[in-house]
Amino acid sequence: STDLTSTVGYDSIIQHLNDGRKNCKEFEDFLKERAIIEEKYGKELINLSKKKPCGQTELNTLKRSLDVFKQQIDNVGQGHIQLAQTLREEAKKMEDFREKQKLHRKKIELIMEAIHKNRNLQYKKTMEVKQMCCCFLPSLLHLPCLSCLWQLFLKLAQTKSALEDTDRSYQQSVTTMEKIRDEWQNEHIKACEFFETQECERINYFRNALWLHVNQLSLGCVQNDEKYEEIRKSLEMCSIEKDVDFFVNLRKTGSLAPAPVVYENYYNAQRNVTPARSPAPVPISR
């Protein structure tokens, strides 16, 4: 601003930096909330895999596939819990970065606050001395009548001396003001350069944090797919024929069918006729 005492530009920069810090805080809170969701989801999956029956009476290869299925669901749940912890760690890193920037910026802000105050006070003082000089001039230009020449001469001498003193004070004040203005301008430039560096660091850190977060989610999906692939591989090993044979062998009661029921002639037996012998058992062909 062309106004020496204005801080509108500086205030705009500070507001932007505060907004940036707020945006970092919002992402930090987002990560924390996502961590809560991931942890809750992971625990629910683990409880589901451990407590909910799922084909518990199946046998052989399909049973093994179901065991792999439940174990991998448990592993997926553990993965979500681990992801929740990772997200909390990333949120803590964001918090540390944000607080670190805040601490460093506070030092610069205190310096700028002091130099703004000093500049404004000196500017006010300079303007007051300048106004005093302006007030002396009319008293020199409007002199009373000649009958009071001695009094006028005395007053003139006093006024001239006071004017000279005031003028010297004015010159010194302007010189001091210029030194303070130059110091303020240099500090302002250094502050702006520092703030720009911080803003570049913040944007870079924020961008990288978001990139890392997406990579973590992608990695979680890849790991989950690997676990699901184990289930698919196990299902490929599931054999209908083997499971049927396994059940038959497990529950079989024998390899021979019952013998046929034949007619026995009790009438002939009573007449001492030997009845026909039963045929031998017939093996069951599978």
JOSUL-V546279 format. One record per pair of residues at least 4 apart in sequence whose C-alpha atoms are under 7 Angstrom apart, sorted by the first residue. I is the first residue (numbers start at 1). GAP is how many residues later the second one is. If there is no record, write none. Layout:
I&GAP ; I&GAP
This chain:
1&5 ; 1&8 ; 5&115 ; 7&4 ; 8&4 ; 9&4 ; 10&4 ; 11&4 ; 12&4 ; 13&4 ; 14&4 ; 15&4 ; 16&4 ; 17&4 ; 18&4 ; 19&4 ; 20&4 ; 21&4 ; 21&77 ; 22&4 ; 23&4 ; 24&4 ; 24&182 ; 25&4 ; 26&4 ; 27&4 ; 28&4 ; 28&63 ; 28&66 ; 28&67 ; 29&4 ; 30&4 ; 31&4 ; 31&56 ; 31&57 ; 31&60 ; 32&4 ; 32&55 ; 32&56 ; 32&59 ; 33&4 ; 34&4 ; 35&4 ; 35&49 ; 35&50 ; 35&52 ; 35&53 ; 36&4 ; 36&48 ; 37&4 ; 38&4 ; 38&42 ; 38&43 ; 38&45 ; 38&46 ; 39&4 ; 39&41 ; 39&42 ; 39&45 ; 40&4 ; 41&4 ; 42&4 ; 42&35 ; 42&36 ; 42&38 ; 42&39 ; 43&4 ; 43&34 ; 44&4 ; 45&4 ; 45&28 ; 45&29 ; 45&32 ; 46&4 ; 46&28 ; 46&31 ; 47&4 ; 48&4 ; 49&21 ; 49&24 ; 49&25 ; 58&4 ; 58&5 ; 59&4 ; 59&184 ; 60&4 ; 60&183 ; 60&186 ; 61&4 ; 61&176 ; 61&177 ; 61&178 ; 61&182 ; 62&4 ; 62&176 ; 63&4 ; 64&4 ; 65&4 ; 65&166 ; 65&169 ; 65&170 ; 65&173 ; 66&4 ; 67&4 ; 68&4 ; 68&163 ; 69&4 ; 69&162 ; 70&4 ; 71&4 ; 72&4 ; 72&155 ; 72&156 ; 73&4 ; 74&4 ; 75&4 ; 76&4 ; 76&148 ; 77&4 ; 78&4 ; 79&4 ; 80&4 ; 81&4 ; 82&4 ; 83&4 ; 84&4 ; 85&4 ; 86&4 ; 87&4 ; 88&4 ; 89&4 ; 90&4 ; 91&4 ; 92&4 ; 93&4 ; 94&4 ; 95&4 ; 96&4 ; 97&4 ; 98&4 ; 99&4 ; 100&4 ; 101&4 ; 102&4 ; 103&4 ; 105&4 ; 106&4 ; 107&4 ; 108&4 ; 108&83 ; 109&4 ; 110&4 ; 111&4 ; 112&4 ; 113&4 ; 114&4 ; 115&4 ; 115&69 ; 116&4 ; 117&4 ; 118&4 ; 119&4 ; 119&61 ; 119&62 ; 120&4 ; 121&4 ; 122&4 ; 122&55 ; 123&4 ; 123&54 ; 124&4 ; 125&4 ; 126&4 ; 126&44 ; 126&47 ; 126&48 ; 127&4 ; 128&4 ; 129&4 ; 129&37 ; 129&41 ; 130&4 ; 130&40 ; 131&4 ; 132&4 ; 133&4 ; 133&30 ; 133&33 ; 133&34 ; 136&4 ; 136&27 ; 137&4 ; 138&4 ; 148&4 ; 149&4 ; 150&4 ; 151&4 ; 152&4 ; 153&4 ; 154&4 ; 155&4 ; 156&4 ; 157&4 ; 158&4 ; 159&4 ; 160&4 ; 161&4 ; 162&4 ; 163&4 ; 164&4 ; 165&4 ; 166&4 ; 167&4 ; 168&4 ; 169&4 ; 170&4 ; 171&4 ; 172&4 ; 173&4 ; 174&4 ; 175&4 ; 176&4 ; 177&4 ; 178&4 ; 179&4 ; 180&4 ; 181&4 ; 182&4 ; 183&4 ; 184&4 ; 185&4 ; 186&4 ; 187&4 ; 188&4 ; 189&4 ; 190&4 ; 191&4 ; 192&4 ; 193&4 ; 194&4 ; 195&4 ; 196&4 ; 197&4 ; 198&4 ; 199&4 ; 200&4 ; 201&4 ; 202&4 ; 203&4 ; 204&4 ; 205&4 ; 206&4 ; 207&4 ; 208&4 ; 209&4 ; 210&4 ; 211&4 ; 212&4 ; 213&4 ; 214&4 ; 215&4 ; 216&4 ; 217&4 ; 218&4 ; 219&4 ; 220&4 ; 221&4 ; 222&4 ; 223&4 ; 224&4 ; 225&4 ; 226&4 ; 227&4 ; 228&4 ; 229&4 ; 230&4 ; 231&4 ; 232&4 ; 233&4 ; 234&4 ; 239&4 ; 240&4 ; 241&4 ; 242&4 ; 243&4 ; 244&4 ; 245&4 ; 246&4 ; 247&4 ; 248&4 ; 255&29 ; 256&26 ; 256&27 ; 256&28 ; 257&25 ; 257&26 ; 257&27 ; 259&22 ; 262&16 ; 264&11 ; 265&4 ; 265&10 ; 266&4 ; 267&4 ; 268&4 ; 268&5 ; 269&4 ; 269&5 ; 269&6
